[in-house]
Each structure stands twice: as structure tokens, then as C-alpha cells.
């Protein structure tokens, strides 16, 4: 990824450090280094992305021909230019940070993500004072059908605002805390990047339609944390379209990340509000060494849980949340992708306690072929 990240300094603020995570960095142009447990792709050109799409289509067809309700996995870094995914992630993260900045000004700092609700009137005043939008303009922002009627805005409402505001010709301005100046949120999106966005959406649309046609569940793999906001956003868009009557598209959550539980609960709440099926694959994560090296080099907080035990705790917390949702709504499904014997036993115990039967086909297990057969074969039986 082109461009050097600035070197860390003792005066760097927390927000500034975090934003570095989503900046391109020359030292990680090859995102193969330090990755031992996952396949990675070099970007050559858009034609190569189209070739990868054709390969994934053949995989979907093969899965359909070999089993009922089969699975096929794809990686979005095989279908899009990595620089685009980093820049798109940066935009999403900056927008989210602006929400938390507004929350802090309303005295709501430190609350759980979905418990943080901004009062619309105060928010409109703040936007006017910052010179971002007049009160008359911002009133139009908060009348959309997807926004809350309670006089408050939470993070999910805020994200839906970004979807609608970025379609307007006038650039959306947000304050840069370091300079005190207003800057266009989408200033880094060139015409070529807009085309890349359209192309990757077209590719995933082709794959999702084939999966639906063939009765195959399509799992979108999680990747490095600096790509992940864009990958998750694109996956949720697919889920909105294709998970209306059944879970065709599965998003992947890496439980070694400190933000895993917030990500799972936020996306599930969105699925509840919009009425689609929540499909998820839970993994621990495959990029730990690389993530930590990059964080140290660029001077931002390590996004990975500090200990093995903390990651186990996060995995079981996320999993339990999904299992509870299965019992309540039947509109959630989970792939427990783990070679961890304790996690498999935990899942089986909770399934029994919650009355989830294997024949419900709401809980699946995944292990790599030939790895931990002592778990896979007894589990299959």
C-alpha cells in the first residue's frame, strides 16, 4: 500500500493514533508477511479481479454439486484493489469517530455503542455551530424513514445518514480535531476509486446471485483490520439484499479483535431493525503477528486482545449472543469455525440448554480438513 505512515511521537493524540490504522503504509504493500493461517492475494489489475470472481463462481457451483445447503468462502481482497478498501475503511472510521466526538460533547462518552443516543436538537445545534450544516439543512438529514422517531440518533442511524449524504454533490464536511478545520470526508475518493467501488459491488452481486440460485451459503472472510470496516460494510449491503428470507450471506467476525463484540451486536441490531437474517461465521483470527507489527511501526493501538484468555472470552461472549438470538427470533445462524475443543464443547452445551437442535440447521461447525480430526469426527457423529 503506497505512502508512508507518519512516525509516532509522544505528543500524538489517541484519536490520531487510531486513524493511522486506516492509512496506507508502504511497508505493508505486501500483506502476505507474517500471515501463516490464511490465503492472501496480490492485486494486479481489474481483469485479475474478474478472474478471481470466475474462480469463486466455479467454487459455488462445486459446493452446490457436492452437498445440500453447502458453503463457499470468498475474500474481498481478491475482488477489489486493497488501496481502495483501506481508503473506504478510513472514511467509515472517520464518520464513526465524528459520532463519538458528538457524543462526548453531549456527555455520553464511555457508554456502550448501542446505548449511546444523541439528542437530535443538540446535534443540529452542534452541526450549525461547527459550520457543517445549517439547522434547516440538518433537519432534512433527520427525517429519513430509517431514522429513529424518538428524537435521538444512535450509531446505526448515524451510519445510515452517511449512506444518504454521500450521494449528494456537496461534499460532507467533518471537523479535523488536529487542525480544527473542516475537511471533506470523501476527499480521497477519485473517479477511479468510484469506479472501483462500482466494480466490486458488481462482482459481489454476481457471486451472491449465483449462491442464491444454487442454494449455497456464501461466507465473506474477514481480513486485516485496516481492510475490515470496508469489507464488513460491503457484506452488510449484500445481506440486506439477499438475506431477506434465509441467510445466504455470512459475515465473518474475528474474536481476537477488541471490537468484536461491538461489531457483532451492532450488525445484529441492524438486521433486527431491517428484518433480514443475520448470518455469521465466528473465528479467532489469522493475522495477529502482522497486525501487531503494523501497529507498532505506525504508532497506533494494537487492535488484538492482549491475551489468549481474553480472546477465548470474547469468542464465547459473541457466540452466546448469537445463540440467544437464534432461540428468540430464529433469524440468526452461525458457523462456529474453530479447532478449539473447549469452544466446541461450550457450543454443544449451550445448544442443549437453549433447545437448539442440529436439525434446526442454525448452528454449523467448521474445521480445516485433517486438522483436529479428534474433534471433527466425534462432532460429526
BELHUSUL-V27269 format. One record per residue. N is the residue number from 1. RES is the residue in one letter. PSI is psi in whole degrees, 0 to 359 (none if undefined). OMEGA is omega in degrees with one decimal (* if undefined). D_LAST is the distance of its C-alpha to the last C-alpha in Angstrom with 1 decimal. Layout:
N&RES&PSI&OMEGA&D_LAST / N&RES&PSI&OMEGA&D_LAST
//
This chain:
1&X&126&-170.7&46.3 / 2&X&157&175.8&50.1 / 3&X&140&178.9&52.3 / 4&X&136&170.7&52.6 / 5&X&145&178.6&51.3 / 6&X&148&-179.7&54.1 / 7&X&144&-176.9&54.1 / 8&X&151&175.0&53.2 / 9&X&161&-176.4&56.1 / 10&X&340&-178.0&56.5 / 11&X&359&-177.8&58.0 / 12&X&132&179.5&55.0 / 13&X&164&178.7&53.8 / 14&X&316&-179.4&50.2 / 15&X&320&-179.4&50.1 / 16&X&319&178.3&51.6 / 17&X&317&-178.1&49.1 / 18&X&323&-178.5&46.2 / 19&X&334&178.8&47.7 / 20&X&333&-178.6&47.8 / 21&X&331&-174.7&44.1 / 22&X&27&174.5&44.5 / 23&X&145&177.1&47.4 / 24&X&147&-174.7&47.4 / 25&X&124&-172.1&47.8 / 26&X&324&-177.7&49.0 / 27&X&346&-178.8&47.1 / 28&X&31&172.6&43.8 / 29&X&324&172.4&44.7 / 30&X&104&-178.9&42.0 / 31&X&25&172.5&38.9 / 32&X&327&-170.2&37.0 / 33&X&132&177.4&38.4 / 34&X&8&178.8&36.2 / 35&X&115&-177.7&33.0 / 36&X&348&-172.3&30.4 / 37&X&17&-178.7&27.2 / 38&X&150&177.2&28.0 / 39&X&143&176.7&30.0 / 40&X&159&-173.8&33.5 / 41&X&140&166.0&36.2 / 42&X&141&174.1&39.9 / 43&X&124&175.6&42.0 / 44&X&303&178.7&44.4 / 45&X&180&-177.8&45.6 / 46&X&329&178.6&44.7 / 47&X&323&178.1&44.3 / 48&X&322&176.3&41.6 / 49&X&321&177.3&39.7 / 50&X&323&176.6&40.0 / 51&X&318&177.3&38.6 / 52&X&320&178.0&35.6 / 53&X&318&179.3&35.2 / 54&X&322&176.8&35.2 / 55&X&316&179.3&32.5 / 56&X&324&176.9&30.3 / 57&X&320&178.0&31.1 / 58&X&324&177.6&29.9 / 59&X&318&178.2&26.6 / 60&X&315&179.2&26.2 / 61&X&318&179.9&27.1 / 62&X&319&179.0&24.6 / 63&X&320&178.9&21.7 / 64&X&323&-177.5&22.9 / 65&X&346&-173.4&23.1 / 66&X&342&-177.9&19.6 / 67&X&159&171.8&17.4 / 68&X&148&179.3&18.1 / 69&X&44&-176.9&18.7 / 70&X&173&177.2&18.6 / 71&X&149&168.5&19.9 / 72&X&140&-176.5&22.9 / 73&X&143&175.9&24.6 / 74&X&159&174.1&28.4 / 75&X&130&-178.7&30.9 / 76&X&339&175.4&34.2 / 77&X&348&172.7&36.1 / 78&X&347&-173.5&35.6 / 79&X&359&-176.0&37.2 / 80&X&157&177.3&40.0 / 81&X&126&-176.7&42.7 / 82&X&322&178.8&41.6 / 83&X&322&178.5&45.1 / 84&X&317&-179.0&44.7 / 85&X&322&177.7&41.4 / 86&X&315&-177.9&43.1 / 87&X&320&177.2&46.2 / 88&X&319&177.2&44.3 / 89&X&319&-179.9&42.3 / 90&X&317&178.3&45.6 / 91&X&312&-178.2&47.0 / 92&X&318&-178.0&44.1 / 93&X&321&177.5&44.3 / 94&X&320&179.2&48.1 / 95&X&318&178.7&47.9 / 96&X&320&179.7&45.4 / 97&X&324&177.6&47.6 / 98&X&320&176.2&50.6 / 99&X&312&-178.7&48.9 / 100&X&330&174.8&48.3 / 101&X&316&177.2&52.0 / 102&X&324&178.6&53.1 / 103&X&318&179.4&50.9 / 104&X&323&179.9&52.6 / 105&X&339&175.7&56.0 / 106&X&11&177.4&55.0 / 107&X&27&-174.8&54.0 / 108&X&14&-177.9&50.3 / 109&X&142&174.1&49.2 / 110&X&354&179.1&46.1 / 111&X&159&174.3&44.4 / 112&X&151&-170.8&40.8 / 113&X&308&-174.7&40.6 / 114&X&351&175.0&40.1 / 115&X&354&-179.2&42.6 / 116&X&109&-176.7&45.3 / 117&X&118&-179.4&47.5 / 118&X&137&173.8&50.8 / 119&X&126&-173.1&53.7 / 120&X&317&-177.7&54.8 / 121&X&315&178.4&58.6 / 122&X&322&179.8&58.4 / 123&X&318&178.9&56.3 / 124&X&319&177.2&58.9 / 125&X&317&-179.4&61.7 / 126&X&318&179.0&60.0 / 127&X&321&178.2&59.4 / 128&X&317&-179.9&63.1 / 129&X&326&179.5&64.3 / 130&X&348&-178.3&62.3 / 131&X&18&-178.6&63.9 / 132&X&318&-179.6&60.5 / 133&X&141&175.2&61.2 / 134&X&165&-179.2&63.9 / 135&X&321&179.2&63.1 / 136&X&318&179.2&63.7 / 137&X&313&-175.8&61.3 / 138&X&337&176.0&58.5 / 139&X&326&176.9&58.9 / 140&X&330&178.6&57.7 / 141&X&322&-168.0&54.6 / 142&X&25&177.1&53.5 / 143&X&6&-179.6&53.9 / 144&X&153&-176.3&50.9 / 145&X&339&-178.3&48.6 / 146&X&353&-176.2&45.7 / 147&X&155&-178.6&47.5 / 148&X&147&176.2&47.5 / 149&X&10&-174.8&50.3 / 150&X&1&-176.9&50.5 / 151&X&10&177.6&53.0 / 152&X&163&179.3&50.5 / 153&X&125&173.6&48.4 / 154&X&184&-173.2&45.1 / 155&X&325&-180.0&43.4 / 156&X&319&174.1&41.6 / 157&X&316&-177.8&44.9 / 158&X&317&179.5&46.5 / 159&X&324&178.5&44.1 / 160&X&332&174.3&44.8 / 161&X&318&-179.8&48.5 / 162&X&319&179.5&47.9 / 163&X&317&-175.8&46.5 / 164&X&320&-175.5&49.6 / 165&X&326&-175.7&52.2 / 166&X&351&176.4&51.3 / 167&X&350&-178.0&52.2 / 168&X&154&-176.7&55.8 / 169&X&327&179.8&58.4 / 170&X&128&-178.8&59.6 / 171&X&143&178.2&57.5 / 172&X&120&-177.1&55.7 / 173&X&139&172.7&57.4 / 174&X&154&-177.8&55.8 / 175&X&138&171.2&57.6 / 176&X&113&-174.3&57.1 / 177&X&334&-175.9&57.2 / 178&X&324&-177.3&58.5 / 179&X&342&-176.1&61.4 / 180&X&6&-177.8&62.0 / 181&X&155&172.3&62.3 / 182&X&136&-179.9&60.6 / 183&X&146&176.2&58.6 / 184&X&131&-178.2&56.9 / 185&X&323&-174.0&53.1 / 186&X&27&-174.5&52.6 / 187&X&337&-176.3&55.4 / 188&X&358&-178.9&53.1 / 189&X&112&178.0&51.9 / 190&X&172&177.0&53.9 / 191&X&321&179.8&54.2 / 192&X&320&179.1&51.9 / 193&X&326&174.1&49.2 / 194&X&320&176.9&49.5 / 195&X&320&178.4&48.9 / 196&X&322&176.6&45.9 / 197&X&313&180.0&44.5 / 198&X&319&-177.6&45.1 / 199&X&316&-178.8&43.5 / 200&X&324&176.0&40.3 / 201&X&321&177.9&40.0 / 202&X&318&-179.0&40.7 / 203&X&314&-178.4&37.9 / 204&X&330&177.1&35.2 / 205&X&317&177.3&36.4 / 206&X&315&-178.5&36.1 / 207&X&317&-178.7&32.5 / 208&X&319&178.5&31.5 / 209&X&321&177.7&33.2 / 210&X&318&179.5&31.4 / 211&X&317&179.3&28.0 / 212&X&316&-179.6&28.9 / 213&X&323&-175.3&30.2 / 214&X&357&-179.1&27.1 / 215&X&34&-179.0&24.6 / 216&X&138&176.3&23.2 / 217&X&128&-173.0&22.8 / 218&X&116&-179.9&25.1 / 219&X&124&176.4&24.5 / 220&X&116&-176.4&27.8 / 221&X&146&169.2&27.4 / 222&X&151&-179.4&29.3 / 223&X&204&-177.0&32.0 / 224&X&149&-172.6&34.9 / 225&X&333&-177.8&36.2 / 226&X&348&169.2&39.6 / 227&X&335&-161.4&38.0 / 228&X&321&177.9&35.5 / 229&X&319&178.5&37.8 / 230&X&316&-179.6&38.7 / 231&X&314&-180.0&35.2 / 232&X&320&-179.8&34.0 / 233&X&314&179.2&37.1 / 234&X&323&179.4&36.6 / 235&X&318&177.8&32.9 / 236&X&322&176.3&34.0 / 237&X&319&176.9&36.6 / 238&X&319&-179.9&33.9 / 239&X&320&177.9&31.8 / 240&X&321&-176.6&35.0 / 241&X&319&-165.9&35.5 / 242&X&352&-177.6&32.1 / 243&X&28&-176.7&30.0 / 244&X&316&-176.1&32.2 / 245&X&341&178.2&29.9 / 246&X&160&-178.7&26.5 / 247&X&98&176.5&25.2 / 248&X&318&-177.0&25.9 / 249&X&128&178.7&27.1 / 250&X&127&173.1&25.2 / 251&X&152&-177.7&27.3 / 252&X&134&-179.8&26.2 / 253&X&129&-179.0&27.3 / 254&X&112&-172.5&27.7 / 255&X&358&170.9&27.4 / 256&X&353&177.3&29.5 / 257&X&141&180.0&32.4 / 258&X&333&-176.4&34.6 / 259&X&7&-172.1&34.9 / 260&X&312&-175.8&31.2 / 261&X&318&177.0&31.2 / 262&X&321&-179.6&34.5 / 263&X&316&179.6&33.2 / 264&X&310&-175.8&30.1 / 265&X&323&179.3&32.1 / 266&X&314&-179.1&35.0 / 267&X&325&178.5&33.0 / 268&X&320&178.0&31.1 / 269&X&322&176.8&34.5 / 270&X&318&179.3&35.9 / 271&X&323&178.0&33.1 / 272&X&313&-176.6&34.0 / 273&X&323&-173.6&37.6 / 274&X&351&171.2&37.3 / 275&X&23&176.8&34.7 / 276&X&166&-177.1&32.1 / 277&X&133&-179.5&28.3 / 278&X&112&177.0&27.2 / 279&X&129&-177.1&24.5 / 280&X&146&166.5&23.7 / 281&X&128&178.1&21.8 / 282&X&127&176.7&22.2 / 283&X&167&172.4&22.7 / 284&X&311&177.0&24.7 / 285&X&149&-171.0&27.1 / 286&X&3&-169.7&28.3 / 287&X&27&-169.2&32.1 / 288&X&310&-177.2&33.0 / 289&X&316&-178.8&35.6 / 290&X&318&179.2&37.3 / 291&X&315&-176.8&37.4 / 292&X&322&178.3&39.1 / 293&X&317&-179.1&41.5 / 294&X&317&179.0&42.6 / 295&X&318&-179.7&43.1 / 296&X&318&-177.5&45.2 / 297&X&323&-173.9&47.3 / 298&X&350&172.8&48.0 / 299&X&38&172.8&48.5 / 300&X&167&-175.3&46.0 / 301&X&135&175.3&43.5 / 302&X&121&-177.2&40.3 / 303&X&355&-174.3&37.7 / 304&X&143&174.5&34.8 / 305&X&145&-172.0&33.9 / 306&X&334&-175.2&35.8 / 307&X&161&174.3&33.0 / 308&X&318&-179.0&29.4 / 309&X&321&179.1&29.1 / 310&X&324&177.5&30.8 / 311&X&318&175.4&28.3 / 312&X&314&-179.9&25.3 / 313&X&318&179.6&27.3 / 314&X&317&-179.9&28.0 / 315&X&310&-176.7&24.4 / 316&X&328&177.6&23.3 / 317&X&313&178.4&26.5 / 318&X&315&-178.9&25.9 / 319&X&315&-178.9&22.3 / 320&X&323&178.9&23.3 / 321&X&318&179.8&26.1 / 322&X&318&179.8&24.0 / 323&X&320&176.9&21.5 / 324&X&320&179.5&24.7 / 325&X&324&177.6&26.0 / 326&X&316&-178.9&23.0 / 327&X&329&-176.3&23.7 / 328&X&318&-168.8&27.5 / 329&X&341&-173.2&27.8 / 330&X&15&179.5&24.6 / 331&X&28&176.3&26.4 / 332&X&148&176.8&24.2 / 333&X&149&-175.6&21.0 / 334&X&138&168.0&19.5 / 335&X&114&177.2&17.6 / 336&X&96&-175.5&16.7 / 337&X&90&-172.6&17.6 / 338&X&143&171.9&17.3 / 339&X&13&-175.3&16.5 / 340&X&118&-174.9&17.6 / 341&X&322&179.5&15.4 / 342&X&321&180.0&17.7 / 343&X&319&178.3&17.5 / 344&X&316&178.6&13.7 / 345&X&320&177.4&14.1 / 346&X&316&-178.7&17.2 / 347&X&314&-179.3&15.6 / 348&X&318&-179.8&12.9 / 349&X&314&-179.3&15.9 / 350&X&326&175.3&18.2 / 351&X&316&179.1&16.1 / 352&X&316&-178.4&16.1 / 353&X&325&-176.2&19.8 / 354&X&357&178.4&20.7 / 355&X&30&176.8&18.9 / 356&X&117&-176.7&16.9 / 357&X&147&178.3&14.1 / 358&X&326&-179.0&11.4 / 359&X&345&176.1&13.3 / 360&X&339&-179.2&16.4 / 361&X&36&176.5&15.5 / 362&X&339&-180.0&17.5 / 363&X&125&176.4&15.2 / 364&X&158&177.0&13.6 / 365&X&144&177.9&12.6 / 366&X&129&169.2&14.3 / 367&X&156&176.1&14.7 / 368&X&142&-178.3&17.1 / 369&X&124&177.0&16.0 / 370&X&356&179.5&16.1 / 371&X&121&-179.9&16.8 / 372&X&48&176.4&14.8 / 373&X&334&179.5&12.1 / 374&X&343&173.5&11.6 / 375&X&314&-171.5&10.4 / 376&X&313&-174.4&8.7 / 377&X&311&175.9&6.3 / 378&X&325&179.3&5.1 / 379&X&316&177.9&5.4 / 380&X&322&179.6&3.8 / 381&X&none&*&0.0
//
